[in-house]
Amino acid sequence: MACCGNCFCCQCCCREGGTRTPEELTILGEFRDEEDEILPRKDYESLDYDRIINEPHVEVLEGMDNKLLAFNMTFIFIASVLVLIEPVAAGSGIPEIKSYLNGVKIPGIVRLRTFLCKATGVLFSVAGGLFVGKEGPMIHSGAIVGAGLPQFQSITFKRIKFDFPYFRSDRDKRDFVSAGAAAGVAAAFGAPIGGMLFSLEEGSSFWNQSLTWKVLFCSMSATFTLNFFRSGINFDKWGSFQEPGLLNFGEFKCQDGDKNCHLWTAVDLAFFVVMGVVGGLLGALFNCMNKSLAKYRIRQIHPKAKFIRILESLLVAMVTTVVIFAASILLGECRDLSSPTTHNTTLSSSDDINSTSRQFFCTNKTYNDMATLFFNPQEAAIHQLFHQEGTFSPVTLSVFFLLYFLLACWTYGVSVPSGLFVPSLLCGAAFGRLVANILKVKLGMKIYSGTFALIGAAAFLGGVVRMTISLTVILIESTNEITYGLPIMITLMVAKWTGDFFNKGIYDIHIQLRGVPLLEWETEIEMDKLTASDIMEPNLTYVYPHTRVQSLVSILRTTVYHAFPVVTENRQNERDFMKGNILVSNNILFKKSSVMSRAGEQRRRCQSMKSYPSSELRNVCDEQNAVAEPAEEGEDLLQQMLERRYAPYPNLYPDQSPSEEWTMEERFRPLTFHGLILRSQLVNLLIRGVCYTENQSSATQPRLSYAEMTEDYPRYPDIHDLDLALLNPRMIVDVTPYMNPCPYTVSPNTRISQVFNLFRTMGLRHLPVVNAVGEIVGIITRHNLTHEFLAAKLRQHYITI
């Protein structure tokens, strides 16, 4: 049996040896003589680089995606609800603050409730993964703090009210808002000088020298206060001042010992100009797309129920989360951690950059370049693009730029607090880094990639917001590198000029979409073909120096004007009207007392000169009196000149308010201008009962102090809050102590450029148009000076001629 078994085994072996395949012979080290070749051995296994997307792996991905999506949508839902509580808290707030500093009052823009919703909402917007920044809301928040802090009162919390009589005017409040906005920029970027220039360039229409150092001091205080606390909290080194701002670009410098490295050269300026042109084009495209989206929201989303806005925000959050997750999984490249080299050779900087590299399903000692950009805070991603060499492939940068461009454009304008500065910087930095990679690989140029990333960021941001001076200083202060001043300035100017050829900046576009009557820095040259009489409003609603209560109530309840000219009529038979009517008599006497002739003024001066001890002055005065004896006749002649434009206009008593039934002659009768009085002042006088009876003198009328006149600022009572049962409609109000007797005025023949400069520079709200004999012929407001109104009047002027 054993023999048989051995024979069987031998037979098997012999049979197997006779039938071995060439591969088996190769594995055993045997060769066929006739072929004499070495075949590939199968004991060498292949490495499995392919991702095994099986069910367990898919479960992990779905679990991560679902958790991330749930967190993001929850945060965005909270941010959207806060915007529903205070709609003004949506967006960055820079267009609203710019409008406010330009002289336009936007309801609720500087309220404490807006501040709470804005500051809280932007935390959830950023934490929710949207492509938004917190710098714009910080500027808005700083402006709110500046507006509310000196008031020592709150409308939201009515118990917060202190008796502080100072800073109770729009002018003072405007200055504090300017300082607050500058402090917000300074805290966000660590750029106090840039903050001051931002408030000057983008915000304030009216500036004075004393405000400059106040705003600069406020910006410096904000920068160092933030620096003090961040240095203590992050590094436990209180008072070391190591963190100047929330957004820190890091230090730009070459590697130690590399003498061939330069931050930028004169040859690079040509590429910077081209990048500025491309940045302006991309910014114009961004603004055009965002404008179309904003118009769609205004027409299709805002008129519907409020929860539709929440659904839109949630949709944007969901798409953003899915896109960044899918792009990192499908398009990201796993790269070796040893390949990146930093420009800054300090150990701490290298550790910080490596700590922000995201592995994201890559093997050990590798990282996902797409996830490193998407799954880092925006500030960390910007720092990566500025200071890390050889990290991102051109494909990754191109895809990241495209996706970020589209999603940031879609996001800006949804109902959440959101900024645009940092998203634009990050998108532009990716563009600049892509240009640097192309120049290095294709052209073999030795360039500093961080500089091109910085210039790309400046080009795209400048193309979007169209800022030049302030943005240049902000970027210089953020980089702490003064040598970047020239390339940044050239890039920003080229980007602005290129973008302005197609459309306006993003903030001006949103201001225009809201219908805000914003005044530009100056008018076009061709507008000087128009005069003040071409654009003024001739149909006036006015009051008399002494007016009955019933007339004031009727005017205030039937009009929405915020100021009224104080006038008197030119009558032919004034002496007859003065008899038996104390109201008409008081008005006529006030008009006569306000008429000043040269002869009368000289006689008054001579009377005062007689009190001087010098006999020489007395002799001069006596000689002039001898020459000017017919003074009464001179006054009569002047009075006749002033009264040359009389009837046939009918004469109305001042207790008759303007009515729609008036004829053309009644409505446009000659009116002598004496001053302006505000609506709030008239309502305050009526509520406090400041009036006198017809059988009394106007001297018996109660007087209000300045504190009483401004006590209710900035929320003055409305005329509809007035209880008419407490007033006698036949009583008379003397408005002359409370009117502005000397407002700025212009002649009807004044050119538009002069009118515009006066109105904008002095921060006016109303500009009366007064002719050569002191008669008011019209009034100019902000709406009469907008570009659209002036363009329409210019077209009408061309048609007329």
SVG drawing of the C-alpha trace seen along z (x, -y; Angstrom):
<svg xmlns="http://www.w3.org/2000/svg" viewBox="-61 -169 84 171">
<polyline fill="none" stroke="black" stroke-width="0.4" points="0.0,0.0 2.9,-2.3 4.5,-1.6 1.4,-2.2 1.0,-5.5 4.5,-6.6 4.0,-5.6 0.9,-7.6 2.6,-10.7 5.4,-10.4 3.0,-10.1 1.2,-13.2 4.4,-15.1 5.5,-14.0 2.2,-14.8 2.1,-18.3 5.7,-19.0 4.9,-18.1 1.9,-20.5 3.3,-23.6 2.5,-26.9 5.2,-29.4 4.2,-31.6 4.5,-28.8 8.0,-27.9 9.0,-31.6 7.8,-31.6 9.8,-28.4 12.9,-29.9 12.8,-27.5 13.2,-28.6 12.3,-27.1 15.3,-26.8 13.4,-27.4 12.0,-30.8 14.8,-31.9 12.8,-34.8 11.9,-36.1 8.1,-36.5 6.6,-38.9 6.2,-37.2 2.9,-37.2 4.2,-37.2 4.7,-41.0 1.4,-42.6 0.0,-46.0 -0.7,-48.7 -4.4,-49.6 -4.5,-53.3 -8.2,-53.3 -10.7,-54.4 -12.9,-51.6 -16.3,-53.3 -18.2,-50.4 -21.2,-50.6 -19.3,-51.1 -17.3,-53.9 -20.4,-55.5 -21.9,-55.3 -19.0,-57.2 -19.3,-59.9 -23.0,-60.2 -22.6,-60.5 -20.1,-63.3 -22.1,-65.0 -25.3,-64.8 -23.8,-66.1 -22.1,-69.0 -25.2,-69.8 -27.4,-69.7 -25.1,-72.0 -24.8,-74.4 -28.5,-74.7 -29.3,-75.1 -26.9,-78.0 -28.1,-79.6 -31.7,-79.2 -30.9,-81.1 -29.2,-83.9 -32.2,-84.2 -34.6,-84.4 -32.6,-87.3 -32.8,-89.1 -36.6,-88.7 -36.6,-90.3 -34.7,-93.3 -34.5,-93.3 -31.9,-96.1 -29.4,-93.6 -29.2,-91.8 -26.1,-92.1 -22.9,-93.8 -24.5,-97.1 -21.9,-99.2 -24.3,-100.5 -26.7,-101.6 -23.9,-103.3 -22.6,-104.9 -26.1,-106.3 -26.4,-107.5 -23.1,-109.4 -24.1,-110.8 -27.1,-112.5 -29.9,-110.0 -31.9,-108.7 -32.6,-105.0 -35.1,-103.8 -33.6,-101.5 -30.1,-101.5 -28.3,-102.6 -30.7,-101.0 -29.6,-98.8 -31.9,-96.0 -30.1,-96.1 -26.8,-95.8 -27.8,-92.8 -29.3,-91.0 -26.3,-91.9 -23.5,-90.9 -25.2,-87.7 -26.4,-86.8 -23.0,-87.2 -21.6,-84.6 -24.0,-82.0 -23.6,-83.0 -19.8,-82.4 -20.2,-79.3 -22.8,-78.0 -20.2,-77.7 -21.5,-80.4 -19.0,-82.3 -19.4,-85.5 -17.1,-87.6 -17.5,-89.4 -15.6,-92.5 -18.5,-94.4 -20.9,-93.7 -18.2,-94.9 -18.1,-98.2 -21.9,-98.5 -21.7,-97.4 -19.1,-100.0 -21.3,-102.7 -24.2,-101.7 -22.0,-101.9 -20.9,-105.3 -24.4,-106.5 -25.9,-105.1 -23.2,-105.5 -23.3,-109.4 -27.1,-109.4 -27.3,-107.6 -30.7,-106.2 -32.3,-103.3 -35.5,-102.9 -35.4,-99.1 -34.7,-99.2 -36.7,-102.2 -35.4,-102.0 -32.0,-103.0 -32.4,-106.8 -30.1,-109.3 -30.5,-113.0 -27.6,-114.0 -28.3,-117.1 -25.3,-117.1 -24.8,-115.7 -28.5,-116.0 -28.4,-116.8 -27.9,-115.0 -24.6,-116.7 -23.1,-115.4 -24.6,-112.0 -23.1,-111.9 -19.6,-112.5 -19.9,-109.7 -21.2,-107.3 -18.1,-108.2 -15.8,-107.4 -17.6,-104.2 -17.4,-103.0 -13.7,-103.8 -13.2,-101.9 -14.9,-98.9 -12.4,-98.9 -9.5,-99.4 -10.5,-96.4 -11.2,-94.1 -7.9,-94.7 -5.7,-96.2 -5.5,-99.3 -6.4,-102.5 -5.3,-104.9 -7.1,-102.8 -10.2,-103.0 -10.1,-106.8 -9.6,-107.0 -12.4,-104.5 -14.8,-106.7 -13.6,-109.6 -13.6,-108.0 -16.6,-105.7 -18.7,-107.2 -18.8,-110.8 -19.9,-113.4 -19.1,-116.2 -15.7,-116.4 -13.8,-118.9 -10.4,-119.2 -11.4,-118.7 -13.1,-115.4 -10.0,-114.0 -7.9,-113.6 -11.0,-112.5 -11.7,-109.6 -8.0,-108.7 -7.9,-108.6 -11.0,-106.4 -9.5,-104.0 -6.2,-103.8 -8.1,-103.1 -10.1,-100.3 -7.0,-98.7 -5.0,-98.6 -8.0,-97.5 -8.6,-94.5 -4.9,-93.8 -4.6,-93.9 -7.4,-91.3 -6.5,-89.0 -2.9,-88.9 -3.8,-88.0 -6.5,-85.4 -4.6,-83.7 -1.0,-83.9 -1.6,-84.6 0.7,-87.6 -1.4,-90.5 0.0,-93.8 2.3,-92.2 0.2,-93.5 0.8,-90.6 -2.6,-90.4 -3.3,-93.8 -6.6,-92.8 -9.0,-90.0 -7.5,-89.5 -3.8,-89.2 -2.0,-88.6 1.2,-87.5 4.8,-88.6 6.0,-88.7 9.7,-88.0 12.1,-85.8 13.9,-82.8 17.0,-83.6 20.2,-83.5 18.3,-83.6 19.8,-86.7 18.0,-86.0 14.6,-86.4 12.7,-89.7 9.2,-90.5 8.6,-92.2 10.6,-93.8 9.9,-96.5 9.2,-93.7 6.4,-92.4 4.6,-95.8 3.6,-94.9 1.9,-91.7 0.3,-93.7 -1.3,-96.0 -2.7,-93.1 -3.9,-91.5 -5.6,-94.8 -7.4,-94.8 -8.5,-91.2 -9.6,-91.9 -11.7,-94.8 -13.3,-92.6 -14.0,-89.9 -15.4,-92.5 -17.7,-93.9 -18.9,-90.4 -19.5,-89.7 -21.4,-93.0 -23.5,-92.4 -24.5,-88.9 -25.2,-90.0 -27.3,-92.9 -29.4,-90.5 -29.8,-88.3 -30.8,-91.2 -33.4,-92.4 -34.8,-88.9 -35.0,-88.8 -36.7,-92.2 -39.3,-91.2 -39.9,-87.5 -38.8,-86.7 -39.3,-89.8 -43.0,-90.4 -43.8,-86.9 -44.1,-85.5 -41.1,-86.0 -40.4,-82.3 -39.5,-82.2 -36.4,-84.2 -35.5,-81.6 -35.9,-78.9 -33.6,-80.7 -30.9,-81.0 -31.3,-77.3 -31.0,-76.4 -27.8,-78.4 -26.4,-76.8 -27.3,-73.3 -25.8,-73.8 -22.6,-75.4 -22.1,-72.5 -22.7,-69.8 -20.5,-71.6 -17.5,-72.0 -17.8,-68.4 -18.1,-66.9 -15.3,-69.1 -13.0,-68.0 -13.8,-64.4 -13.9,-64.2 -11.5,-67.0 -9.0,-67.4 -5.5,-66.0 -3.6,-64.2 -0.2,-65.8 2.8,-65.1 3.1,-67.1 6.9,-67.5 6.4,-69.3 5.2,-72.6 7.8,-75.2 6.9,-78.5 8.3,-81.9 8.6,-82.7 11.3,-80.5 10.2,-80.9 9.2,-77.7 6.0,-79.0 4.8,-80.1 5.6,-76.7 3.8,-74.9 0.8,-77.1 0.6,-76.5 1.0,-72.8 -1.6,-72.7 -4.2,-74.1 -3.5,-71.5 -6.5,-69.1 -6.0,-65.4 -9.6,-64.7 -9.5,-60.9 -5.9,-61.1 -3.3,-58.7 -0.9,-59.5 1.6,-62.3 -0.5,-63.6 -3.2,-66.3 -6.1,-67.3 -5.3,-70.6 -8.9,-71.4 -10.1,-70.6 -7.3,-72.8 -8.9,-75.7 -12.6,-74.9 -12.5,-73.4 -10.4,-76.1 -11.5,-79.5 -11.2,-82.0 -8.4,-83.9 -6.4,-80.6 -7.0,-79.9 -5.8,-83.4 -2.7,-82.8 -2.1,-79.5 -2.3,-81.2 0.0,-84.0 2.8,-82.1 3.0,-78.5 4.9,-77.4 4.1,-74.4 0.9,-73.5 -1.9,-73.9 -2.1,-72.6 -3.4,-74.9 -6.4,-72.7 -7.3,-73.0 -6.9,-76.8 -9.0,-77.1 -11.8,-75.0 -11.7,-76.7 -11.8,-80.1 -14.8,-79.3 -16.8,-77.7 -16.0,-80.4 -16.8,-83.1 -20.2,-81.7 -21.2,-80.8 -20.0,-84.1 -22.0,-86.0 -25.1,-84.0 -24.7,-84.3 -24.3,-88.1 -27.8,-89.4 -29.5,-86.5 -31.3,-87.3 -28.4,-86.8 -25.8,-89.2 -22.9,-88.9 -19.7,-90.7 -17.9,-90.7 -14.4,-91.8 -12.8,-88.5 -14.6,-86.4 -13.4,-88.8 -9.8,-88.7 -9.8,-84.9 -11.2,-84.6 -8.7,-87.1 -5.8,-85.4 -6.6,-82.1 -6.6,-84.0 -3.3,-85.6 -1.8,-82.3 -2.9,-80.7 -1.2,-83.4 2.0,-82.9 1.9,-79.1 1.5,-79.7 4.4,-82.2 6.6,-79.8 5.8,-76.6 5.2,-77.9 7.6,-80.8 10.1,-79.7 10.2,-83.0 11.6,-83.4 8.8,-85.3 7.5,-85.5 4.1,-83.7 2.8,-85.5 3.1,-88.9 1.1,-87.7 -1.5,-86.3 -1.7,-89.6 -2.0,-91.6 -4.7,-89.2 -6.7,-89.7 -6.4,-93.5 -7.3,-93.4 -10.5,-91.4 -11.6,-93.3 -10.9,-96.6 -12.9,-95.4 -15.9,-94.6 -16.0,-97.5 -14.1,-100.2 -12.1,-101.6 -8.6,-103.0 -7.1,-105.2 -8.5,-103.5 -8.1,-100.0 -4.5,-100.6 -3.7,-101.8 -5.7,-98.9 -3.7,-96.3 -0.4,-98.0 -1.2,-98.1 -2.5,-94.5 0.7,-93.2 3.0,-95.5 5.1,-96.0 5.4,-99.5 7.1,-98.4 3.8,-97.0 2.4,-100.5 3.1,-101.2 2.0,-97.9 -1.2,-97.8 -2.1,-101.4 -1.5,-100.8 -3.5,-97.5 -6.4,-99.1 -6.6,-102.1 -6.4,-100.0 -9.1,-97.6 -11.4,-100.6 -11.0,-102.2 -11.7,-98.9 -14.7,-98.1 -16.2,-101.6 -16.3,-101.3 -19.0,-98.6 -20.9,-99.3 -20.7,-100.8 -19.2,-99.2 -21.2,-96.6 -22.2,-99.0 -23.4,-101.7 -25.4,-99.1 -27.2,-98.0 -27.8,-101.6 -29.3,-102.3 -31.5,-99.3 -32.9,-100.5 -33.8,-103.8 -31.6,-105.8 -31.0,-109.4 -27.2,-109.3 -25.2,-112.3 -22.0,-111.6 -18.8,-113.6 -19.5,-115.9 -21.8,-116.4 -21.0,-116.0 -19.7,-119.0 -22.7,-119.2 -25.0,-119.6 -23.9,-123.3 -26.2,-124.0 -28.9,-123.9 -29.5,-126.5 -31.1,-126.4 -34.4,-127.6 -34.5,-124.6 -34.4,-122.0 -36.1,-123.8 -39.6,-123.0 -41.7,-126.2 -44.8,-124.9 -44.2,-125.8 -46.0,-125.1 -45.1,-127.9 -46.0,-129.4 -46.1,-133.0 -44.1,-134.4 -47.4,-134.5 -49.8,-131.7 -52.9,-130.3 -52.9,-126.9 -55.5,-125.5 -53.5,-126.6 -50.3,-124.8 -52.2,-121.7 -53.7,-121.6 -50.4,-122.1 -48.6,-119.4 -51.4,-116.9 -51.8,-117.3 -48.1,-117.4 -45.0,-115.3 -42.4,-118.1 -39.7,-118.3 -39.1,-122.1 -41.3,-125.1 -40.2,-128.6 -41.3,-131.4 -42.6,-134.2 -44.7,-137.3 -46.8,-138.5 -46.2,-141.7 -49.4,-143.7 -50.2,-147.1 -52.5,-148.4 -50.8,-147.0 -51.7,-149.9 -55.4,-149.2 -54.9,-145.5 -53.1,-146.4 -56.1,-148.1 -58.2,-145.9 -56.3,-142.6 -53.6,-141.8 -52.4,-138.7 -51.9,-140.6 -50.4,-143.5 -47.8,-141.4 -46.7,-139.8 -46.5,-143.1 -44.5,-144.7 -42.1,-141.7 -41.5,-142.1 -40.8,-145.9 -38.5,-145.2 -36.5,-142.8 -36.1,-145.2 -32.7,-146.9 -31.6,-149.7 -28.1,-151.1 -29.3,-154.5 -30.9,-153.0 -27.9,-150.9 -25.6,-153.8 -27.8,-155.9 -27.8,-153.1 -24.0,-153.0 -23.7,-156.7 -25.9,-156.6 -23.6,-154.1 -20.5,-156.2 -21.8,-159.2 -21.1,-157.3 -17.4,-157.2 -15.2,-159.8 -13.4,-160.7 -14.6,-164.0 -13.3,-163.0 -15.8,-160.2 -18.6,-162.5 -17.7,-165.0 -17.8,-162.3 -21.1,-161.1 -22.6,-164.7 -21.3,-165.2 -23.0,-162.0 -26.2,-162.9 -26.2,-166.2 -25.9,-164.6 -28.4,-161.8 -31.3,-164.0 -34.0,-162.6 -33.7,-159.2 -37.4,-158.7 -37.8,-159.4 -35.1,-156.9 -36.8,-154.3 -40.1,-155.0 -38.3,-154.5 -36.8,-151.2 -40.1,-150.1 -41.7,-150.9 -39.0,-148.9 -39.7,-145.9 -43.5,-146.2 -43.3,-146.8 -44.9,-143.3 -48.4,-143.6 -51.8,-142.6 -54.1,-142.0 -53.2,-139.0 -55.9,-138.5 -54.9,-139.0 -55.5,-136.2 -55.3,-136.2 -52.5,-134.1 -55.0,-131.8 -55.8,-130.3 -53.5,-127.4 -52.5,-126.7 -55.2,-124.8 -55.5,-122.9 -58.4,-125.2 -56.0,-128.2 -55.7,-129.8 -52.3,-130.2 -52.1,-133.8 -52.9,-132.8 -50.4,-130.0 -47.5,-131.9 -47.9,-135.3 -44.6,-137.2 -43.4,-136.1 -40.6,-137.7 -38.3,-135.0 -37.4,-135.2 -36.1,-131.8 -36.8,-128.1 -38.5,-126.1 -38.5,-122.3 -41.6,-120.1 -40.3,-118.7 -40.0,-122.2 -43.6,-123.1 -45.0,-119.8 -42.9,-120.4 -44.4,-124.0 -47.9,-122.7 -47.6,-119.8 -46.0,-122.1 -48.7,-124.8 -46.3,-127.6 -48.8,-130.2 -50.7,-133.4 -54.2,-134.7 -55.2,-137.3 -55.9,-139.9 -52.4,-139.5 -48.9,-140.5 -46.6,-137.9 -44.2,-138.6 -46.6,-136.6 -45.9,-133.5 -44.0,-130.8 -40.4,-130.3 -38.7,-126.9 -35.1,-126.2 -32.7,-124.3 -32.9,-121.3 -36.7,-121.2 -36.5,-121.6 -34.1,-118.6 -35.4,-116.4 -37.1,-113.9 -34.2,-113.6 -34.0,-111.5 -37.7,-110.3 -39.7,-113.5 -43.5,-113.2 -45.8,-113.0 -48.5,-115.5 -51.1,-112.7 -50.1,-112.2 -51.4,-115.6 -54.6,-115.9 -56.6,-118.6 -59.0,-118.9 -56.3,-120.5 -55.6,-123.3 -57.6,-126.4 -57.5,-126.6 -57.8,-130.4 -54.6,-130.9 -51.5,-132.2 -48.0,-130.8 -45.0,-133.1 -42.4,-130.9 -39.7,-133.6 -37.7,-132.7 -37.3,-129.1 -36.8,-129.4 -33.4,-129.5 -33.2,-133.2 -30.1,-132.8 -30.0,-129.5 -27.9,-128.9 -29.6,-130.3 -28.8,-130.5 -29.9,-132.7 -32.2,-131.3 -29.3,-131.8 -26.8,-129.7 -25.2,-126.9 -25.8,-123.3 -22.2,-122.6 -22.2,-125.4 -25.6,-124.3 -24.4,-120.7 -21.1,-121.6 -22.8,-123.9 -25.5,-121.3 -23.1,-118.4 -20.2,-120.1 -22.3,-121.8 -24.5,-118.8 -27.8,-120.6 -31.3,-119.2 -33.1,-122.2 -31.7,-125.0 -34.1,-127.9 -33.9,-129.8 -34.2,-133.5 -34.2,-136.3 -32.5,-139.6 -35.2,-141.4 -35.5,-138.7 -38.4,-136.8 -38.4,-133.0 -39.1,-131.5 -38.5,-127.8 -36.7,-125.2 -34.1,-122.5 -33.8,-119.2 -31.7,-116.1 -34.0,-114.5 -33.6,-117.5 -29.8,-116.8 -29.8,-113.1 -28.2,-112.0 -31.5,-110.6 -33.4,-113.8 -30.6,-116.0 -30.4,-113.8 -34.2,-114.1 -34.1,-117.8 -31.2,-118.0 -33.1,-116.0 -36.0,-118.4 -33.7,-121.3 -32.5,-120.0 -36.1,-119.5 -37.0,-123.0 -34.1,-124.7"/>
</svg>
